[in-house]
């Protein structure tokens, strides 16, 4: 019997991200506590957001709204890399970027977890910004998925191409 495998990736669906941003923009435009504070959310490039408001507390509230909308659309907060708020002229800004791909040090950490704690028949291999996990037993692969879901890792993981 051939080996079964799956890939571990960390990707953000761009359409879901766009929908989450649109929902956040609508809520910010309608909420009373954002009236007159210049609160806004804008795309800056393909994978960056710029949050703006007239006060530091308000821009942090805008960030909370954006995070809530991303969670509702099924995108984990770990997929967002949030910068610190900084003053820019008369307003405060926060830059948020979307993380795609697994960084090499995170991939090494995940690979070490699989090597140390997963069933012995499971092997992992780093392939660029994703990991391929193989085993003869599909049950061992599912146990490995459950193991990784239970860990507190710094990246949002998706499991794809299970065969």
C-alpha positions as CSV (number, residue, x, y, z in Angstrom):
1,X,0.0,0.0,0.0
2,X,1.3,3.5,-0.9
3,X,2.0,6.1,1.7
4,X,-0.8,8.5,2.7
5,X,0.1,12.1,3.1
6,X,-1.2,15.6,3.7
7,X,0.3,19.1,3.5
8,X,0.4,21.7,6.3
9,X,0.0,25.2,4.9
10,X,-0.7,28.7,6.3
11,X,-2.6,30.7,3.7
12,X,-5.3,33.4,3.8
13,X,-8.0,33.3,1.2
14,X,-7.8,36.8,-0.4
15,X,-11.6,36.9,-1.1
16,X,-12.5,36.1,2.5
17,X,-10.0,38.7,3.7
18,X,-11.6,41.3,1.3
19,X,-15.1,40.4,2.6
20,X,-13.9,40.7,6.2
21,X,-12.5,44.2,5.5
22,X,-15.7,45.3,3.7
23,X,-17.8,44.1,6.7
24,X,-15.5,46.0,9.1
25,X,-15.8,49.2,7.0
26,X,-19.6,48.9,7.1
27,X,-19.6,48.4,10.8
28,X,-17.2,51.3,11.4
29,X,-19.3,53.6,9.2
30,X,-22.5,52.7,11.2
31,X,-21.3,52.6,14.8
32,X,-22.0,55.7,16.9
33,X,-18.7,55.6,18.8
34,X,-16.7,55.9,15.5
35,X,-18.6,59.0,14.4
36,X,-16.4,62.0,13.9
37,X,-13.1,60.3,14.8
38,X,-11.9,59.6,11.3
39,X,-11.9,55.9,11.8
40,X,-11.2,53.9,8.6
41,X,-9.8,50.6,7.3
42,X,-8.1,50.6,3.9
43,X,-6.1,48.2,1.8
44,X,-2.5,49.3,1.2
45,X,-1.2,46.8,-1.3
46,X,-2.3,43.3,-1.7
47,X,-1.6,42.0,1.8
48,X,-1.5,45.1,4.0
49,X,-4.2,47.0,5.8
50,X,-4.0,50.5,7.3
51,X,-6.2,51.3,10.2
52,X,-6.7,55.0,11.0
53,X,-8.4,57.0,13.7
54,X,-7.9,60.3,15.5
55,X,-7.1,58.8,18.9
56,X,-5.0,55.8,19.9
57,X,-7.9,54.2,21.8
58,X,-10.1,54.5,18.7
59,X,-7.6,52.9,16.4
60,X,-7.3,50.0,18.8
61,X,-11.1,49.7,18.8
62,X,-11.0,49.6,14.9
63,X,-8.4,46.8,15.2
64,X,-10.8,44.8,17.4
65,X,-13.6,45.2,14.9
66,X,-11.3,44.0,12.1
67,X,-10.2,41.0,14.1
68,X,-13.8,40.1,14.9
69,X,-14.7,40.2,11.2
70,X,-11.7,38.1,10.2
71,X,-12.7,35.5,12.9
72,X,-16.3,35.4,11.6
73,X,-15.0,34.8,8.0
74,X,-13.0,31.8,9.2
75,X,-9.6,33.5,9.2
76,X,-7.6,33.1,12.4
77,X,-6.1,36.1,14.2
78,X,-2.7,34.4,14.0
79,X,-2.8,35.0,10.2
80,X,-2.7,38.8,11.0
81,X,0.6,40.4,11.8
82,X,-0.3,43.6,13.7
83,X,2.1,46.5,14.2
84,X,2.1,49.0,17.0
85,X,-0.1,52.1,16.8
86,X,1.9,55.2,15.7
87,X,1.0,58.8,15.3
88,X,0.9,60.1,11.7
89,X,0.1,63.8,11.5
90,X,-3.2,64.3,13.3
91,X,-4.2,60.7,13.3
92,X,-3.0,57.4,14.7
93,X,-2.4,54.4,12.5
94,X,-1.9,50.6,12.8
95,X,-0.5,48.6,9.9
96,X,-1.7,45.0,9.7
97,X,-0.3,42.5,7.2
98,X,-1.6,39.1,6.2
99,X,0.8,36.2,6.8
100,X,1.0,33.6,4.0
101,X,3.2,30.6,4.2
102,X,5.1,29.1,7.1
103,X,8.4,30.7,8.0
104,X,11.4,28.3,8.1
105,X,11.8,28.5,11.9
106,X,8.1,27.8,12.5
107,X,8.3,24.9,10.0
108,X,11.3,23.5,11.9
109,X,9.4,23.8,15.2
110,X,6.4,22.0,13.7
111,X,8.6,19.3,12.2
112,X,10.3,18.8,15.6
113,X,6.9,18.4,17.3
114,X,5.9,15.8,14.7
115,X,9.2,14.0,15.2
116,X,9.0,14.0,19.0
117,X,5.3,13.5,19.8
118,X,3.6,12.1,16.8
119,X,3.4,8.3,16.1
120,X,6.7,6.9,15.0
121,X,5.5,6.0,11.5
122,X,4.9,9.7,10.6
123,X,7.6,11.6,8.7
124,X,7.6,15.3,7.8
125,X,9.4,17.1,5.1
126,X,9.8,20.9,4.7
127,X,8.9,22.0,1.1
128,X,9.4,25.7,0.7
129,X,6.7,27.5,2.8
130,X,4.7,24.3,3.6
131,X,5.2,20.9,5.2
132,X,4.4,17.4,3.7
133,X,3.6,14.8,6.3
134,X,3.6,11.1,5.2
135,X,2.8,7.8,6.8
136,X,1.5,4.3,5.9
137,X,-1.4,4.7,8.3
138,X,-4.1,7.2,7.8
139,X,-5.0,7.0,11.5
140,X,-1.5,8.1,12.4
141,X,-1.9,11.1,10.1
142,X,-5.2,12.0,11.7
143,X,-3.6,11.7,15.1
144,X,-0.9,14.0,14.0
145,X,-3.5,16.6,12.8
146,X,-5.2,16.4,16.2
147,X,-1.8,16.8,17.9
148,X,-0.9,20.0,15.9
149,X,-4.4,21.5,16.4
150,X,-3.9,21.1,20.2
151,X,-0.6,22.9,20.2
152,X,-0.3,26.7,20.7
153,X,1.6,27.5,17.5
154,X,2.4,31.1,16.3
155,X,0.9,30.4,12.9
156,X,-2.6,29.5,11.7
157,X,-2.4,26.0,10.1
158,X,-4.6,24.4,7.5
159,X,-4.3,20.8,6.4
160,X,-4.8,20.2,2.7
161,X,-4.3,17.4,0.1
162,X,-5.1,14.6,2.4
163,X,-4.7,11.4,0.4
